[in-house]
Every structure is written in C-alpha cells, then in structure tokens.
Amino acid sequence: MDAAGITDPDLRAAYEACRKLHASHGRTYYLASLLLPPEKRPYVWALYGFARHADEYVDSLTDPDPDALVRWGNDFLEALGSGGTTDDPIAKAMLHTMRRWQIPRQHVEAFLESMQMDITVTGYATYADLEQYMYGSAAVIGLQMLPILEPLTPEAGARARALGEAFQMSNFIRDVGEDLKRGRVYLPQEDLDTFGVTRAALARGSVTPLIRELLAFEIERTRALYAFAEPGIDMLHPTSRDCMRTAFILYGEILDAVERAGYQVLTQRVSVPLSRRLAVAAPAARRARAARRHNKRYQPA
C-alpha cells in the first residue's frame, strides 16, 4: 500500500480487509495479483473483495442474507453517486479504487444486478440467458480490471469480457455439485435437454455417461472462450501481462483437472494442485520483475 500511496489508516485497513478476503478465497487469482507492480495490487484486491463480499450474501451455505445484499448494494451506489464514503471497509476500498481508476458506475450496477438474480433465479433456459447473467457477474469484472491493467488498444475490452466469462464457466463446471446444494444449476437447460440430463440425475451424484458428455461439451465451449481471450493478454501494458497470463493458465487448467478426475464434480471439488500453481507462478514472477525493470520509468496513469 505504500507503493500505491495509500496512507490513510482507515483506508489502509479497508484494503487489508480486501486483501485477506482475496488471499483466503481466491488463492489462484491472489497469486497472480502478486505479479503486478506493487502500486497496483491493492486495487485488484479491492475489486475481488467487493465481488466476494457481495457473492457471500447469496452463496453462503450456512448464513445467506439476500435482503442484506440489496441494502448493501444500494448503500454503496448511493455513496458512489454522492461522492461520499461508507463505514463498510470493503465498500470503502472499492469506492476509492473506482475513483482512482475511473471505473464506470454501470459496471458495478450490472454486477449487483446479477448478484441479485441469484436470490430468485435457479437456472437458465439457454446459453444466451446465461450470458446475460455472466455479463454482470463475470464480464464486467474483466472490464473493471482493464483500467488497472492499462490496455494498449480498445480491442482488449472484448478479450477481457471473454476471459471473465471463461473464468466463470470454469467455476460453473467445477462447482456443479456445490451449486446444486444452493438449488441452482448454471449449465443451460437447453444443454441438459440435448444430452438427456435432468436436475434429478445431477442431484443423485453419480456421473453417468450422459453427464460426462454434457460436461465435455461445456468444457469445449469454455476453451473456445479462452482461445478468443488469449490474444488480449499482449494488448495490456507489459507489467500487467504476467499476472493475467498466470491467471489464464491456472484457471484454464481447472478444466484439465475436471477431465483428469473423470468429470467427478457432483460430490467433490477438483482443484489445480499448489505445486502446479507455484510452478507456473515462479517463472512468471521472474518475468514480471524483468518487465518492471525494463519499464522503470513507468508511472501509473
């Protein structure tokens, strides 16, 4: 935070709360964020902390509180619009981040709308319907990140949106069983129908040949998103690329892990091993340090 010039004690505490959320719940993404220049890292932690905090209101398996999500979101938008602040540390860091990097209000509005959909929506008829949800829950996260990552061309926006969707689809595929406990299925109903899979079949927890075919289809669709998104990494400032490439590789390998586990995602949660995450991050860290040295006169916008 010293590198970012964040000196106010309350604000530092707010960013630290976001950092702890990120380190605890988004370990792969947190590892990747450490490859950014130090002066940028707190802002990424704030974006993650805000998204995670909002998500927990509706995704907690033990203490969900959807009404609190609505109140919290409304209070945040009111503070954002008035130029004021808030006592909530997560919201405080997010307000500061949005103002520092001029992140458009509509991105956060779209995010909060998607989070509120999780209160009542338990499934999506078509992939187009799911894309509408993912715009707010995932694509705009990529768009929020863009000012911090400093794109070199406007085309990076479309790639960032696709990468956000690819990350979320990877999570949807990995978390089918966990989401079922919340009463939700994020795989489109039209896909379930195509492969002859019912919610009841998923709930039984046994991965049948039809369920394998369904998951294989969703994996290939998600890999197409990754393929479209990948050129966007080189459209970012050189000091941002190793962070995003590390996240790109490791999130993409969630799909490999699902395949290696025989698509067993109904009763267990697969993951990319820590040894693999470190094997990818270590050389990336060396490259990131070299990029910062080569751009030593670089000053954030």
Secondary structure, 3 states (H helix, E strand, C coil): CCCCCCCCHHHHHHHHHHHHHHHHHCHHHHHHHCCCCCCCHHHHHHHHHHHHHHHHHHHCCCCCCHHHHHHHHHHHHHHHHHCCCCCCHHHHHHHHHHHHHCCCHHHHHHHHHHHHHHHHCCCCCCHHHHHHHHHHHHHHHHHHHHHHHCECCCCHHHHHHHHHHHHHHHHHHHCHHHHHHCCCCCCCHHHHHHCCCCHHHHHCCCCCHHHHHHHHHHHHHHHHHHHHHHHHHHHECHHHHHHHHHHHHHHHHHHHHHHHCCCCCCCCCCCCCHHHHHHHHHHHHHHHHHHHHHCCCCCCC
